[in-house]
Amino acid sequence: MSVTTTTTGPVWVRRPAEQGWLAKLFDWKPFLIVICLLPAVGLLMTFLTYPLGLGVWLAFTDTTIGRSGQWIGLENFEYLLEDPLWWNAVFYSVFYTGIATFAKFGLGLWLALLLNQHLPFKSFVRAVILLPWIVPTVLSAIAFWWIYDPQFSIISFLFVEVLGIRDTNIDFLGSAWPARFSLIGANVWRGIPFVAISLLAGLQTIPPSLYEAALLDGSTAWQRFRYITFPMLLPILAIVMTFSIIFTFTDFQLVYAITRGGPVNSTHLLATLAFQRGIPGGQLGEGAAIAVSMIPFLVGATLFSYFALARRKWQQGEAND
Amino acid sequence: MATVSIRAARKSFGSLEVLHGVSVEIEDAEFVVLVGPSGCGKSTLLRMIAGLENITAGEIAIGGRVVNTVAPKDRDIAMVFQNYALYPHMTVRDNMGFSMKLAGAPKDLMEQEVQKAAAILGLGELLHRYPRQLSGGQRQRVAMGRAIVRHPQVFLFDEPLSNLDAKLRVQMRSEIKELHQRLKVTTVYVTHDQIEAMTMADKIVVMNHGNIEQAGPPLELYDRPANLFVAGFIGSPAMNLLRGSPGQGGFVTEGGALLPMPTSANGAATIYGIRPEHMRLAPEGGIAATVQLVEPTGSETQVWARVGDTTLSCAFRERIAARPGDEIRILPDTGLVHLFDAESGQRMN
């Protein structure tokens, strides 16, 4: 086969367009990089780096409201170590996070497994499950405030009037331990949807054929959970747990709206105590020190999740599928 | 080792019936291939044998025992899935030994069985690897190894080669066939690829729209397709199927070509079928045809030739120098012509 090309007449040639200075500027890479990064960097600096930096700096000063402070080094932290209220808040923050995370993951995983089955009105049920998460925290806190009310509590009403199990109303928020557990209950209620929906998403990435293969391999339902569902869910479980621990440990709204740290400071989390000292108490430096003291706990929890749970050997290797 | 009997099996999903009473008898140690276009119900039938789908009506028996209500794990079958369904978080060793682990087998026995299967499949070096670190063909072998370790009565394969590239597919095809000859386990194999079906099967079951069109040995299906569907489905390149009617001196196609009729014709056939490889080049006589397209593959030359308004596909063993537009003379091998009734689709000779 032969190819012959004949050209007759004038040939149209594309002429390079003349570029103005503006077009040239926008083609200049360093300028483009700066322009593209500026909004993101600006926002981060203004709303993240500056407040965090200011907080850390304040923690090393004796600033109070209305008086800029002096650099006092570690004095705030030394004081906190001897402060029983700070130790109390550390204890309750760890306790609150521990119990609530355990309950949230237990119930959330159970709910996710349930929702992963073929249920009637599945999508409707899934939407309902998300509700506690959609409602603003303060609104749900007010609802719980009513649920835990010494006089009008619906739970007390149920036990006393309907079931007749108790003679007196339950004192939810009036003394230390019941108040602590009541807050954990409210936090669990609020946190379950996040865990359940995230884990449900994780469950749905597990190919059904694995379960079929396991079924043919002779597994029981428990063995399928133990050997397939759980190990395959572990990576996403680790990430969700990291987030959940961070959100729970730094919780502020629920506690502040329901008990304000009371009774007798028994339900102060580090975040509420920091606010209490810093803003109503006026001791900005000390409040900032309390807030900064949360950082080691959070870093520890994150590192634990990341190294202990997140990446498994079987996920590594070339991603060729 | 066992026979498998499928008797008038039906399957409905809601009000939609996808299998309309299918019956197949599978002999002990037989290699049966279920083949058909996608959506014909072949995979559903396989999953019903495995117990992954329940049986709406009819019976399935494995080794003489009706298994309609028997749990999958108690049916003594092993299945290789299309996507292999290897457990990604387990090594090859654990994948293959998983069924024994679940059954509570002792560790050394498990290791022994895994080693044996690995030796058969040439996986010895890969036992410590994870599925991610394997190539497609290796994963395929692990999936088979997992099935072998169980010593099942029946192997089920659900389109196991469709995720492999063409070359590997041919290689795995012969490996599976070889494995079957070695282990002599009854095998049911699902595919949509008729070449796979032809090359591997002792018996092919051609399915379409939830019915069995024809079941029989590969060459029988090739030589005497029972109906139009099988005629068009089996064989590559596909059979020429030409509409028309018997007339003076032969079969007159709608395109106006006159083709010689076989003597065995009974009734008035309205479709004339001739495989491309059964067309001959006629030195003299024959039918004058205009070459439209020539596709040499080396071993044979495929030619699309036009007779009147009818296009015939022909495959010649000899290399021909024809170019598009040239005239050649061709002749169908009268003894190998298939005649069908257009309305019922049934064979007429």
Interface residues (C-beta under 8 A of the other chain):
Chain A: P207 S209 L210 E212 A213 A214 L215 L216 D217 G218 S219 T220 Q223 Y227 I228 P231 M232 R312 K313 W314 Q315 Q316 G317 E318 A319 N320 D321
Chain B: A50 G51 L52 P72 K73 I77 A78 M79 F81 Q82 N83 A85 Y87 P88 H89 M90 F98 S99 L102 A103 Y130 P131 R132 Q133 R146 R150
